[in-house]
Amino acid sequence: MKVGVLTIFAVPNYGAMLQAHGLSSHLRGAGVDAEVVNYRQPALEEYFRFQWKFPPAVNHWRRLRNCSRFVENTIPKSPEVVRSFEEFQRHVSRYDAFITGSDQVWFTGPVQYYDRMFFLDFPAAGKRKISYAASAGGNENFGEFEDRVRNALEGFDHLGLRDAHTESLVRPLTDKPISRTVDPVFLYGFEELLSEKPPMNEPYVLVFGDFRGGLARVVRDVRNTTGIRKVVSLQYPCPEADVRLSSAGPVEWLNHFRHASFVVTSYFHGTVAAAKFHRPFVSVPTPGRRHKVATLLEPLGLRHRCFLDAREMERLPEIARETVDWAAVDARLDPMIASSKEFLRTALA
């Protein structure tokens, strides 16, 4: 069986790249001939295009280059680049099934809006249509696209969603069964990308997110509470950081999470990586990520490590001192991973 995965992957977003690699690699490891359809969504491509100016943003250019190399050299994908269904339709017959997801493929706000490719909203007679861990991101609703979403959902054979918020938007639009499936980063081990050697020769707090201004207190509280002196920031400037890695590629990103002594993040996939590698963490998601992060952590018994408002932030030093019972977390997470793998096996059987 030939499977085409339609997802957001060719953008300088660590989570997007790694979830695409994780899903396609898991499927290949399970004996499925899977590849990511090399679809470059025009609006997203333009949004992330490097803009030359003076002085040039050299670090930003380096990060784009490192991410682009990972996409080109690591993610298994179709040979041709397409930017519309009109370009893609001559390749539909190559596949026996399509999977859309993970990531925010069903986000219908700016810049992406409704993209028929990510909703598998195209003729494909006799082909299976599956969503895996699809997310609507920060959508409050599908707005003007609701009817188009409803019609697209009717074409699916199996619906797997990533979070409770997306399910709350999708459920009123279809009578089809809905399964909750984990992010693909949990499905795959990434062993070929990981190093046993820590990137730093001393313990460090890893910061991934914009913790400037008032949020700098989060990093200070963690450092003071844990006693870990070195602070490393990925991508963003951080006033509390001793080291900033502004142009890291996905492999460097993964390995810094794997070996971190503590993680401070505002990102969904930063939280996923901390949980995957059993790193103590606190998550302070931005408003558009709160639905995703909170519903990720709730079933793992880790919701208290996610801080959504000033009242919750008062408990941050106390939570940072807690030892995480990773055996208890795995006892909750492992059945979710097994169920998600079974979802894919059944959908493609």
Summary of the structure (lengths in Angstrom):
residues: 349
radius of gyration: 20.0
end to end distance: 9.2
largest distance: 60.1
contacts: 1150
relative contact order: 0.13
helix: 45%
strand: 15%
